[in-house]
Amino acid sequence: MDRCLIGLIGCNILKSLSPALHEDAFAAAGIKGHYHLMDLDVLGDRTDFAQLFEAVRVGGFSGTNVTYPFKEAVIPLLDEVSPEAKQIGAVNTVTIGRDGRTRGDNTDRVGFRRAFEETIGKAAAAGQRAVLVGAGGAGRAIAFALIDLGVAHLSIHDKDHDRADHLADELSAHAGNPMCEAAADLAAAMRGAAGAVNATPVGMLGYPGIPIPDDVIAAGQWIADAIYTPLETQLIVNARRKGCKVMTGGGMCVHQGAESFRAFTGIAPDVERMRAVFDRACRERDAKLAAA
């Protein structure tokens, strides 16, 4: 492969650092590549997703990442879905063959798991009770990652209680021993939990709010956020102030990006190089945001 065109389809994605990560990895691999952002908040509206995806499929792309809010909606449009993505029920990476055939995979699960292991540590989750806020596409992948990490009891909170209940049932059927339940009362779920993860877009630039109120977080808990725009969300700031061990969305972005790049090109990128590119690009982006 000497040329490669890939992209990202989603909403509110113009501050994404994926172009920086992938284009540096292309350069390191000697590939002339481009990573194209396709933001439906700018290009049209969310009902245009299927039409945009079809344009990507026939437009010479080798693949595309898919993010909020289309990780579940993309599945019926695919020719093939990997067993892991099918189990999770969400796709964030689509490869496109030269014949136009599409295959969906999920790199969020492994991305979160690896980031958690190196930042907070598997021992903080193994045998513990954790809270997951958000049962959408990202939340589904993170839920399975938490089960992989050995969480014994997972409480799932979502503004759509039926969605949380459905995910809890799926996880219980998959995991067997771990107990998974929908939690309508977030404050009650947080009491006594080892930690919590935000898998909603709340707190991201363009989605104001705090997904886990400060008064339900206790010192000694770990708090993880899947968001990296900004890297220091108010949730992370509040949790750190409380004395919690925290994990930003940066590590998950790097690790899932590395796995996506491998899916697109067949080449495993240098993760440490990708992390350095992320750190530099994130500092530059967040400095501009702060100055704006």
Secondary structure as UniProt FT lines:
FT   STRAND          3..10
FT   TURN            14..15
FT   HELIX           18..29
FT   STRAND          32..39
FT   HELIX           40..43
FT   HELIX           46..48
FT   HELIX           49..58
FT   TURN            59..60
FT   STRAND          63..66
FT   TURN            68..69
FT   TURN            71..74
FT   HELIX           75..77
FT   STRAND          80..81
FT   HELIX           83..88
FT   STRAND          93..96
FT   TURN            98..99
FT   STRAND          102..105
FT   HELIX           108..119
FT   HELIX           122..124
FT   TURN            125..127
FT   STRAND          129..133
FT   HELIX           137..148
FT   TURN            149..150
FT   STRAND          153..157
FT   HELIX           161..175
FT   STRAND          179..182
FT   HELIX           186..190
FT   TURN            191..192
FT   STRAND          195..198
FT   TURN            202..203
FT   TURN            205..206
FT   HELIX           214..216
FT   TURN            219..220
FT   STRAND          222..225
FT   HELIX           234..242
FT   STRAND          245..247
FT   HELIX           250..265
FT   HELIX           271..291
//
